[in-house]
Amino acid sequence: MSRFLEMHMYVTSALQRTDMKAVALQLALDILHKKEDRDLVTGLKSRTNAGRPNWNKVFTKLREERKGQITVFYCGNPMLAKTLRYKCEEFGFKFRKEVF
């Protein structure tokens, strides 16, 4: 069975991996993730990404994988929820927002 759930996590307050100030940290996190098969930040198998995501790139990749119906689940800032809802409509994905 293919993966039922795929998680993409971003620490938007962190520097992008292309920022020279963060290169050493990102390299260390990448090495640890490959060695331990776990993310140092969360302990999960999914790698935490630093910086803000390029939603067009992320959603295009998901659509190209052709794994069936895609639903984006989101919990967080309402402004980002609006952006994600719009992108989901653009790419034909379902969008679900949780409020705690």
C-alpha positions as CSV (number, residue, x, y, z in Angstrom):
1,M,0.0,0.0,0.0
2,S,1.3,3.4,-0.8
3,R,1.5,6.1,1.8
4,F,-1.8,7.1,3.2
5,L,-0.6,10.3,4.9
6,E,2.2,12.5,3.9
7,M,3.2,15.4,6.1
8,H,4.9,18.6,5.1
9,M,6.0,20.7,8.0
10,Y,7.6,24.1,7.8
11,V,9.2,26.4,10.5
12,T,8.4,29.7,8.8
13,S,10.4,31.8,11.3
14,A,13.6,29.9,10.5
15,L,16.0,31.0,7.8
16,Q,15.7,29.4,4.4
17,R,18.2,26.6,3.6
18,T,19.6,28.9,0.8
19,D,20.4,31.6,3.4
20,M,24.2,31.6,4.0
21,K,23.6,32.2,7.8
22,A,21.7,28.9,8.0
23,V,23.7,26.6,5.7
24,A,25.8,24.9,8.4
25,L,22.7,24.2,10.6
26,Q,20.7,22.9,7.6
27,L,23.6,20.6,6.6
28,A,23.8,19.2,10.1
29,L,20.1,18.6,10.2
30,D,20.2,16.9,6.8
31,I,23.0,14.6,7.9
32,L,21.3,13.7,11.2
33,H,18.0,13.0,9.4
34,K,19.7,10.6,6.9
35,K,21.6,8.9,9.7
36,E,18.7,8.5,12.2
37,D,15.8,8.5,9.7
38,R,14.1,10.9,12.1
39,D,13.8,14.7,12.2
40,L,15.8,16.3,15.0
41,V,13.1,19.0,15.6
42,T,10.0,16.8,15.8
43,G,11.3,13.2,16.1
44,L,9.1,12.2,13.2
45,K,10.2,10.6,9.9
46,S,9.0,13.6,7.9
47,R,11.8,16.2,7.6
48,T,10.9,19.7,8.9
49,N,11.6,22.4,6.3
50,A,13.0,25.8,7.2
51,G,11.5,28.9,5.8
52,R,8.3,29.6,3.9
53,P,7.2,27.0,1.3
54,N,6.7,27.7,-2.4
55,W,3.1,26.4,-2.6
56,N,3.1,26.2,-6.4
57,K,6.1,23.9,-6.2
58,V,4.8,21.8,-3.3
59,F,1.3,21.4,-4.9
60,T,2.6,20.7,-8.4
61,K,4.8,17.9,-7.0
62,L,1.9,16.4,-5.2
63,R,-0.3,16.5,-8.2
64,E,2.4,14.9,-10.4
65,E,2.6,12.0,-8.0
66,R,-1.0,11.0,-9.0
67,K,-1.8,9.2,-5.8
68,G,-5.5,9.9,-5.9
69,Q,-7.6,12.6,-4.2
70,I,-5.5,15.0,-2.2
71,T,-6.9,16.8,0.9
72,V,-4.8,19.5,2.7
73,F,-5.4,19.7,6.4
74,Y,-4.4,22.9,8.1
75,C,-4.3,24.4,11.6
76,G,-2.8,27.8,12.1
77,N,-2.8,31.4,11.1
78,P,-6.1,32.5,9.3
79,M,-4.3,34.5,6.7
80,L,-2.3,31.5,5.6
81,A,-5.5,29.5,5.6
82,K,-6.9,31.9,2.9
83,T,-3.8,31.4,0.8
84,L,-4.0,27.6,1.1
85,R,-7.7,27.5,0.4
86,Y,-7.1,29.5,-2.8
87,K,-4.2,27.2,-3.9
88,C,-6.2,24.1,-3.2
89,E,-9.0,25.4,-5.4
90,E,-6.4,26.2,-8.1
91,F,-4.9,22.7,-8.0
92,G,-8.2,20.8,-7.4
93,F,-7.4,19.7,-3.9
94,K,-9.8,19.5,-1.0
95,F,-9.1,21.9,1.9
96,R,-9.9,21.3,5.6
97,K,-9.1,23.8,8.3
98,E,-9.1,23.0,12.1
99,V,-9.5,25.7,14.7
100,F,-8.3,25.0,18.3
